[in-house]
């Protein structure tokens, strides 16, 4: 079946503008994750959604970042008043359940490369 | 700080050779996973090894886990040019059943 999809694949914006990044998880996956990867770095956890539970927002770097997941499926990551340090690849992943005794395998989308000028 | 740290940061080998990458972590874990990333885009899950396992195989991949040393290794045998990618280990610390922590990765280059 279809994997995780993200849009847009690339986004160039000017400092101070707002951006929205979209993620479509694998159908039937109840857990959804957002990560950020800066150049040459590992992945930094941003936020986690599981079903109807309150999301874990502990990784969001500032209040300019927010995310929502509508209907338990599609998620949107919004960055307000973008700064140059927000430039990175934003990766979305989904997993079957995301809870239990240990972590499920996470399936990643291709990412959105955000460049803030 | 990073939970997982890969070593080496970069590795260059010839096609047909074996490639070994190591990962060290700091806290007790539920499991450890290895991912591959091509060209800085989406990650592909390679293999998961649970904390009560010591070795696991998948095709040309062999993963070991030593929880006493808090370390893991990924061995790719008979490497191919197509194996060129960055390889990341990811751990989920005990007490968290979803929050993966990734290292900075090992960039593997396999020369034809």
Interface residues (C-beta under 8 A of the other chain):
Chain A: X4 X31 X33 X35 X37 X39 X40 X41 X42 X43 X44 X45 X48 X50 X56 X89 X91 X93 X95 X98 X99 X100 X101 X102 X103 X104 X105 X106 X107 X108 X109 X110 X111 X113
Chain B: X2 X4 X30 X31 X33 X35 X40 X41 X42 X43 X44 X45 X48 X50 X88 X90 X92 X96 X97 X98 X99 X100 X101 X102 X103 X104 X105
